[in-house]
Amino acid sequence: MAQETLTLRNNSTGKEVEFSLLKGTVGTPVVDVSTLHKQMGLFTYDPGFMSTASCKSAITYIDGEQGILLYRGYPIDQLAEKCSFLEVAYLLMNGELGNKEEQAVFEHEIGQHAMLHEAMRSFIDGFHYDAHPMAIMVGIVGSLSAFYHSELNMDDPEHRRISAMRMLAKMPVIAAACYRHSIGYPYVYPRSDLSYCENFLNMMFSLPSQKYIEKDNYIDPVAVKALNLLFILHADHEQNASTSTVRLASSTGANPYACIAAGIAALWGPAHGGANEAVLSMLAEIGTVDRIPEYIEKAKDKNDPFRLMGFGHRVYKNFDPRATIIRKACYEVLESTSAKDPLFDLALALEDYALKDEYFVEKKLYPNVDFYSGIIYKALNIPVDMFTVMFTIARTAGWVSHWLEMMAEPGQRIGRPRQVYTGKDVRDV
């Protein structure tokens, strides 16, 4: 079968050049313009890289028009229903779901890598008590190469694997330590007898005088299930801003801890990882159920600065498949915790109102995963400034998977985007 091509014509000179079309397993074909400058003396201009494929990847596929999200070919709803977060992490990192023995070895190793170097406690203590947890996360994760530098030969696949496992294992421990530092509580060590999500909740909330989780007195399984579900849904999302940041930093040969710290910094932005926090801020602004119609009208007015956060999605043009999954868990958590926060009633009333409004139905502005995740985290007593940290824990599985994939590819080149220069022309001093 002949290679499909696209012909580009420069109307100023009449020169025509053919470029190859590349096709993935599924999805939109792309034009290979890697020789564009060499053949035509031109670069492409694509702000936000909205029409540019920056890499080849076999990890995650998204079809925004159809509301499809696949991890390694598996639909997200099947993984959410049948797998644990660490099973999904194994899948993302290795390409296939592990069998019983492989998964047991993987989870045992995660447990072995969970402990932090004791010297890191004094490092965390050096941050002011009211420092934002994400600021501490960026600093601590970036510093890991100073504590774990024995396996940093990035030409060695085993060193790369160990580095990835360390980050996946230590991220919830660091996150919990950030929270405990902010409230002045003693740090809690990870426990090998608890699952990934149970361990995190135990490190967050247990007290020296009263164990949060005991052998015969486990935390509400609905809470553990919801957290596990959220981590799965947030584990990866293709070439988003933070994943692209990790890949760009990695292209320089920087150590993996620095690259993941760069991803955390990108995720910190309110346009990326802070969306569920913005949902709660919006609900607080609306205030009461009776004001919903007023704010719905404000959201429809293009000249009004108010935006209805948690509805619609930049990628999903129909519905967010993750929202369909997490909506049920949201209701289960609210029922299980018997939460009385008036914001919950407001959120559910807003959801109901918007789903019946012709404007939102016509434009397919359905609640997305961020709308429900913020409500769940609040119901689980996760502080609002920890919401993005929770995202970080989950997304680490995706980040390290993309990093491993990228580092294994031959002929990697440093990322170097071009620009359209709009400054002054040559002039004398």
Order of alpha helices (4+ residues) and beta strands (2+ residues): beta-beta-beta-alpha-beta-beta-beta-alpha-alpha-alpha-alpha-alpha-alpha-alpha-alpha-alpha-alpha-alpha-alpha-alpha-alpha-alpha-alpha-alpha
